[in-house]
Structure formats: C-alpha cells, structure tokens
Amino acid sequence: MAEKSSSSQNAQVKIGHYILGDTLGIGTFGKVKIATHQLTNHKVAVKILNRQKIKSLDVVSKIKREIQNLKLFRHPHIIKLYQVISTPTDIFMVMEYVSGGELFDLQVDPLKRATIAQIRDHDWFQKDLPTYLFPSPQDQDASIVEVDVIREICEKFGVTEYEVQRALLSNDPHDQLNIAYHLIVDNRRLAGEVTDVELQEFYLASSPPPDSFLLAKQSHILGTPTPQEHASSPMRPHPERMPEMKNTTHTLEPVSSAKQLGAQAKKAKWHLGIRSQSKPLDIMHEVFRAMKTLDYEWKIVTPYHVRVRRKNPVSGRFSKMSLQLYQVDQKSYLLDFKSLSNVEIHESMSSSSSLEGGRMPLSPPSSCSDLDEKMDIDEEQPRQHQTLEFFEMCASLITTLAR
C-alpha cells in the first residue's frame, strides 16, 4: 500500500521502503519515477502501471511476460528488476536506476551512422569478445556473498547476520533483506567499489618457448632483481623466489636455429602460478566456484589464502595444498599453489581465520564443517605420491578456471 507522509514543505509519496521523487518519463499506460530506498539511500527507478489502462489496452499478458522475464535476467546490459509491489489500482515495478539520459538522444542521422567496414575495423572486433557476454549457468552462485554488505544490512535493519543469510538462501523476491542486499551490491559496483565486473581471461599463465632457457641471461633467470626493478615495483618478492646462484655456467650451447626462432618469436614470460588483472575479490570468487565444481574441501585462512584438500577415491587418502593470492604490481595478481604436508598443516592450525572485507562461502559442503579437525589426522603419504597428486589437483583447478 502506498503511504503518504506530509512534511512542512511538500508531501512525500512512499511505496514500501521507497520514497518516490521526480518523473523520469511517461509512456502509453504508465510512468517511471525516480525513488530512493529509505534505509540504504540508493536510487531506483519505479515503473508505475495503471491496472485500468493495461486492461483497456489489452496488454495484461505482455506485462506479465515482461515481469517474468526480468525476474530471470541477471546481466550487466539488462535493467535489473528488484521487486514488484501490487495495489488494487496500480502495479509498481522497482527496477535498477541507470543515469546518463535517454537512448533517444543518441545520434540517429543516417549519414552519420557507422558503416559495416568501420564497425569491423573498430577495436572491439579486433580481439575475442569478453567472456561475460556468454555467462554460464553457474555464474549466479548464491553461495558467495559480500560479508561487509551483510554487516551493513544488519546495522541498518537491526537484524542478525543469520537472518540476512537465511533471507538470501530463501530466494524470496519480496524479502526486504534480500532486496536491500542486491541493491547495495549493485550500487557499489556502479560507484566503482566493485567495478569491472567482467572478468578478463583468467588463464594468463604462459609457457616459455623451447629455447628460452638457452637464450635467457643467467642474471635474469637465477639472479635477484636489479635496482631499477626494485624502484619500479613497490611489491616485495615472492617468498619462494629462488636465491641468487653464483659461479654457474651454461652446460648447453644454443644452436643457430634456436637463435633464429628466438629472434622471430615474441618474447614470452614465464610465471609461477596463475596471473590475472581482475579484481582480487573476483579472482577468489572464481577460485571458490572452481573448487566447488571439483568437489574440493577447503578452509579459509584469510580472504586471499585458503587450504584445500581432495580425497583420493582409490586410496582414500587426502591430498592437500595451499592457495594464496599475491599482488605483483598495481594491476596484476598472482595465484600461488603450494603443496602441504600433514606436518605443515598441524603447525599452522593455530592461526586464526579472518573474513573481514572479503567473501565467504554461505553454504559450504557438509564435509567442510569439520575440516579443521580432520585435516591433520591423515597418515603421512609417500612423498612421491603426494607430489603427483598435488600436480593433479593443480591441473584440475587450472583447467576449470580456464573454461
């Protein structure tokens, strides 16, 4: 029911938790008004449809299809429908507010339109289309949530985190906690706090050419970074970086064909782990989703450091590894893989877990609940088998991330 609260200057029209404002546009059987969520102060667009008009114009079925389809769509290029509020006289569709003006204001002069040749020469068509244009059914993974958004909702609504999580799991489109959560997340993304939602190619690790180890200089492969590299990169070196080796000589000499290939081919970089230029939270989101697909079990140490294990279906033993995200420079991040022995896990179990500012699994597998107590019980595996199974885990995870 629409509520009206009068003020000293003018009356404010309120529908649900939204305070209606100016009219953005008027259509054949309704109008669109800008509105503000009373608790979060985020702006939305409210489409008001008059029941009498849509009946007289015989567009009831069209409106129903529009609402049903908008509830299913979740895409950066499609306006999002947050909530539908019905009254005896009107239907209120609470939708995502997109500023920037009318699409009709774009240039439509036929003489100024781009030709087919110009479109094909555009940079957008010179490389592969981004993967977010073709989202997989698993992209909308409701098991990963924003912890800081949940805390903000708890503070503004006066509820507990459990109530917010239960509302998100219920998938009730009319639940106010569920609506407020998605409203805050979307506005943060638009405001730049969680920008660039499209994930770039995550699988950026490349292998060196066959002759690269012959042509590379000794100081570049085994030495420490130069003073210029220290000055240009504020990041500390990787903790497992190989120390400088002195008095070493090449045991193989490059052949002439290798030199020619090295001169013609573009010099490739050899990375340890996986490098990505995506946002760190987006990287960890993809990692969690890949581990869930592979049925791995994990324990969160920090938002960017997790311990993972997998049960061998034949021997029944557990293979364990550690995943940690490092920042290489201002735009690049490195996901590091490390094999864990039972001794290392037992020694590091006392470290406390931290989930502040990151994402956490909302509904982890049931076998993860007692992971803390089980990860240090297994008997020590033979070192050779443990290394091979570690490589298998890495290969499976990298392959899943690359899809």
For each residue, the residues with C-beta under 8 A, 3 or more apart:
1: 87
2: 13 14 15 87 90
3: 14 15
4: 11 12 13 14
5: 11 12 14
6: 11 12
7: 10 11 12
8:
9:
10: 7
11: 4 5 6 7
12: 4 5 6 7 19 20
13: 2 4 19 20
14: 2 3 4 5 18 19 20 38
15: 2 3 18 20 35 46 85 92
16: 83 85 92 94
17: 37 38 39 176 179 180
18: 14 15 35 36 37 38 44 46 94
19: 12 13 14 35 36 38
20: 12 13 14 15 33 34 35 46
21: 33 34 35 36
22: 33 34
23: 26 31 32 33 34
24: 32 33 34 45
25: 31 32 102
26: 23 30 31 32
27: 30 31 32
28: 53 57
29: 49 50 53 54 57 59
30: 26 27 47 48 49 50 53 54
31: 23 25 26 27 47 48
32: 23 24 25 26 27 45 46 47 48
33: 20 21 22 23 24 45 46 48
34: 20 21 22 23 24 43 44 45 46 97
35: 15 18 19 20 21 43 44 45 46 94
36: 18 19 21 41 42 43 44
37: 17 18 40 41 42 43 44 180 183
38: 14 17 18 19 41
39: 17 156 157 180
40: 37 156 180 183 184 187
41: 36 37 38
42: 36 37 183 184 187
43: 34 35 36 37 97 187
44: 18 34 35 36 37 82 94 95 96 97 183
45: 24 32 33 34 35 79 94 95 96 97 98
46: 15 18 20 32 33 34 35 92 93 94 95
47: 30 31 32 92 93 95
48: 30 31 32 33 90 91 92
49: 29 30 53 54 63 90 91 92 93
50: 29 30 53 54 89 90
51: 54 55 88 89 90 91
52: 55 56 89
53: 28 29 30 49 50 56 57
54: 29 30 49 50 51 57 59 60 63 91
55: 51 52 58 60
56: 52 53
57: 28 29 53 54
58: 55
59: 29 54 62 63
60: 54 55 63 64
61: 64 65
62: 59 65 66
63: 49 54 59 60 66 67 91
64: 60 61 67 68
65: 61 62 68 69
66: 62 63 69 70
67: 63 64 70 71 81 84 93
68: 64 65 71 72
69: 65 66 72 73
70: 66 67 73 78 79 80 81 93 95
71: 67 68 81 173
72: 68 69
73: 69 70 78 80 81
74: 78 80 139 140
75: 78 135
76: 132 197 198
77:
78: 70 73 74 75
79: 45 70 95 96 98
80: 70 73 74 95 96 182 186
81: 67 70 71 73 84 93 94 95 96
82: 44 94 95 96 179 182 183
83: 16 93 94 173 174 179
84: 67 81 91 92 93 94 173
85: 15 16 91 92 94
86: 91 92
87: 1 2 90 91 92
88: 51
89: 50 51 52
90: 2 48 49 50 51 87
91: 48 49 51 54 63 84 85 86 87
92: 15 16 46 47 48 49 84 85 86 87
93: 46 47 49 67 70 81 83 84
94: 16 18 35 44 45 46 81 82 83 84 85 179
95: 44 45 46 47 70 79 80 81 82
96: 44 45 79 80 81 82 186
97: 34 43 44 45
98: 45 79
99:
100:
101: 105
102: 25 105
103: 106
104:
105: 101 102
106: 103
107: 112 113
108: 113
109: 112 113
110: 113
111:
112: 107 109
113: 107 108 109 110
114: 118 119 122
115: 118 119
116: 119 120
117: 120 121
118: 114 115 121 122
119: 114 115 116 122 125
120: 116 117 125
121: 117 118 125
122: 114 118 119 125 126
123: 126 127
124:
125: 119 120 121 122
126: 122 123
127: 123
128:
129: 133 134
130: 133 198 200
131: 134 135 198 199 201
132: 76 135 197 198 199
133: 129 130
134: 129 131
135: 75 131 132 139 140
136: 139
137: 140
138: 141 289 293
139: 74 135 136
140: 74 135 137
141: 138 144 285 288 289 292
142: 145 168 169 171 362 363
143: 288 292 361 362 363 364
144: 141 285 288 289 359 360 361 362
145: 142 149 150 165 168 181 359 360 362
146: 149 150 181 185 359
147: 150 151 355 356 357 358 359 360
148: 151 152 356 357
149: 145 146 152 153 181 184 185 188
150: 145 146 147 153 154 161 164 165 181
151: 147 148 154 155 161
152: 148 149 155 156 184
153: 149 150 156 157 159 164 177 180 181 184
154: 150 151 157 158 159 160 161 164
155: 151 152 158
156: 39 40 152 153 180
157: 39 153 154 176 177 180
158: 154 155
159: 153 154 163 164 177
160: 154 163 164
161: 150 151 154 164 165
162: 165 166
163: 159 160 166 167 177
164: 150 153 154 159 160 161 167 168 177 181
165: 145 150 161 162 168 169 362
166: 162 163 169 170
167: 163 164 170 172 175 177 178 181
168: 142 145 164 165 171 177 178 181 362
169: 142 165 166 362 363
170: 166 167 175 178
171: 142 168 178
172: 167 175 178
173: 71 83 84 178 179
174: 83 179
175: 167 170 172 178 179
176: 17 157 179 180
177: 153 157 159 163 164 167 168 180 181
178: 167 168 170 171 172 173 175 181 182
179: 17 82 83 94 173 174 175 176 182 183
180: 17 37 39 40 153 156 157 176 177 183 184
181: 145 146 149 150 153 164 167 168 177 178 184 185
182: 80 82 178 179 185 186
183: 37 40 42 44 82 179 180 186 187
184: 40 42 149 152 153 180 181 187 188
185: 146 149 181 182 188 189 194
186: 80 96 182 183 189 190
187: 40 42 43 183 184 190 191
188: 149 184 185 191 193 194
189: 185 186 193 194 195 197
190: 186 187
191: 187 188
192: 195
193: 188 189
194: 185 188 189 197 279 281
195: 189 192 279
196: 278 279 282
197: 76 132 189 194 282
198: 76 130 131 132
199: 131 132 202 278 282 286
200: 130 276 277 278
201: 131 204
202: 199 274 276 278 283 286 401 402
203: 274 398 401 402
204: 201 271 274 275 276 277
205: 271 273 274 275 398
206: 268 269 270 271
207: 268 270
208: 212 213 268 269 270
209: 212 261 262 265 268
210: 258
211: 214 215 254 258 259 261 262
212: 208 209 215 216 262 267 268 270
213: 208 216 221
214: 211 250 252 253 254 258
215: 211 212 254 258 259 262
216: 212 213 220 221
217: 220 221
218: 221 222 223 248 250
219: 222 223
220: 216 217 223
221: 213 216 217 218
222: 218 219 242 244 245 248
223: 218 219 220 244
224: 243 244
225: 229 230 233 237
226: 229 230
227: 230 231
228: 231 232
229: 225 226 232 233
230: 225 226 227 233
231: 227 228
232: 228 229
233: 225 229 230 328 329
234:
235: 326 327 328 329
236:
237: 225 241
238: 241 272 326 334 336
239:
240: 272 336 338
241: 237 238
242: 222 245
243: 224
244: 222 223 224
245: 222 242 248
246:
247:
248: 218 222 245
249:
250: 214 218 253
251:
252: 214
253: 214 250
254: 211 214 215 258 259 262
255: 258 259
256: 259 260
257: 260 261
258: 210 211 214 215 254 255 261 262
259: 211 215 254 255 256 262 263
260: 256 257 263 264
261: 209 211 257 258 264 265
262: 209 211 212 215 254 258 259 265 267
263: 259 260
264: 260 261
265: 209 261 262 268
266:
267: 212 262
268: 206 207 208 209 212 265
269: 206 208
270: 206 207 208 212
271: 204 205 206 274 275 334
272: 238 240 334 336
273: 205 334 335 336 337
274: 202 203 204 205 271 334 335 398 401
275: 204 205 271 328 332 333 334 335
276: 200 202 204 283 332 333 335
277: 200 204 331 332 333
278: 196 199 200 202 282 283 286 333
279: 194 195 196 282 283
280: 283 284 304 325 327 333
281: 194 284 285 303 358 359
282: 196 197 199 278 279 285 286
283: 202 276 278 279 280 286 287 325 333 335
284: 280 281 287 288 303 304 325 358 359
285: 141 144 281 282 288 289 359
286: 199 202 278 282 283 289 290 401
287: 283 284 290 291 306 323 335 397 401
288: 141 143 144 284 285 291 292 298 359 361
289: 138 141 144 285 286 292 293
290: 286 287 293 294 397 400 401
291: 287 288 294 296 298 308 397
292: 141 143 288 289 295 296 361 365
293: 138 289 290 400
294: 290 291 310 396 397 400
295: 292 310 365
296: 291 292 308 309 310 393 397
297: 308 309 310 311 365 367 368 371
298: 288 291 306 307 308 309 364 368 371
299: 306 307 353 368 371 372 375
300: 303 305 306 353 355 360 361
301: 305 306 307 351 353 354
302: 305 353 354 358
303: 281 284 300 354 355 356 357 358 359 360
304: 280 284 324 325 358
305: 300 301 302 322 323 324 325
306: 287 298 299 300 301 322 323 324
307: 298 299 301 320 321 322 323 340 345 375
308: 291 296 297 298 320 321 322 323 393
309: 296 297 298 318 319 320 321 371 375
310: 294 295 296 297 318 319 389 393
311: 297 316 317 318
312: 315 316 317 318 319 389
313: 316
314:
315: 312
316: 311 312 313
317: 311 312 378 379 381
318: 309 310 311 312 375 378
319: 309 310 312 381 386 389 390 392 393
320: 307 308 309 339 340 341 342 345 375
321: 307 308 309 337 338 339 340 390 393 394
322: 305 306 307 308 337 338 339 340
323: 287 305 306 307 308 335 336 337 338
324: 304 305 306 335 336 338
325: 280 283 284 304 305 333 334 335 336
326: 235 238 333 334 335 336
327: 235 280 332 333 334
328: 233 235 275 332 333 334
329: 233 235 332
330:
331: 277
332: 275 276 277 327 328 329
333: 275 276 277 278 280 283 325 326 327 328
334: 238 271 272 273 274 275 325 326 327 328
335: 273 274 275 276 283 287 323 324 325 326
336: 238 240 272 273 323 324 325 326
337: 273 321 322 323 390 394 397
338: 240 321 322 323 324
339: 320 321 322 386 387 390
340: 307 320 321 322 344 345
341: 320 344 345 380 386
342: 320 345 346 376 378 379 380
343: 346 347 380
344: 340 341 347 348
345: 307 320 340 341 342 348 349 375 376
346: 342 343 349 376
347: 343 344 350
348: 344 345 351
349: 345 346 372 375 376
350: 347
351: 301 348
352:
353: 299 300 301 302
354: 301 302 303
355: 147 300 303 358 360
356: 147 148 303
357: 147 148 303
358: 147 281 284 302 303 304 355
359: 144 145 146 147 281 284 285 288 303
360: 144 145 147 300 303 355
361: 143 144 288 292 300 364 368
362: 142 143 144 145 165 168 169
363: 142 143 169
364: 143 298 361 368 369
365: 292 295 297 368
366: 369
367: 297 370 371
368: 297 298 299 361 364 365 371
369: 364 366
370: 367 373 374
371: 297 298 299 309 367 368 374 375
372: 299 349 375
373: 370 377
374: 370 371 377 378
375: 299 307 309 318 320 345 349 371 372 378
376: 342 345 346 349
377: 373 374
378: 317 318 342 374 375 381
379: 317 342
380: 341 342 343
381: 317 319 378 385 386 389
382: 385 386
383: 386 387
384: 387 388
385: 381 382 388 389
386: 319 339 341 381 382 383 389 390
387: 339 383 384 390 391
388: 384 385 391 392
389: 310 312 319 381 385 386 392 393
390: 319 321 337 339 386 387 393 394
391: 387 388 394 395
392: 319 388 389 395 396
393: 296 308 310 319 321 389 390 396 397
394: 321 337 390 391 397 398
395: 391 392 398 399
396: 294 392 393 399 400
397: 287 290 291 294 296 337 393 394 400 401
398: 203 205 274 394 395 401 402
399: 395 396 402 403
400: 290 293 294 396 397 403
401: 202 203 274 286 287 290 397 398
402: 202 203 398 399
403: 399 400
